[in-house]
Amino acid sequence: MHSYIEVLTNLLLSKNEELSHAKAKTWVELLWEDFEATYAKAGHEYRGPEMTEKYVRQLIETYGADIHRFLAGNSKYKHLFEENEPKH
């Protein structure tokens, strides 16, 4: 899974210059975990990391450039991104 996370983090960084590496990785991990949890709660059989990677990749391709704006409307995750961290 670690290699998937790193590849997706780099993809997100290529789509969004507003994010540091650490924040991009946090976004990828949140998207990954949210998809797997939601999929499991819906009663679907686990289909492996390839399916999760495909889903997260699609989200990044579609929304990656603006994903940092999501924070304005969602206080659930805001605390994860509040530290003043320089971009890398």
Secondary structure by P-SEA (a helix, b strand, c coil): caaaaaaaaaaaaaacccccaaaaaaaaaaaaaaaaaaaaaaccccccaaaaaaaaaaaaaccccccccccccccccccccccccccc
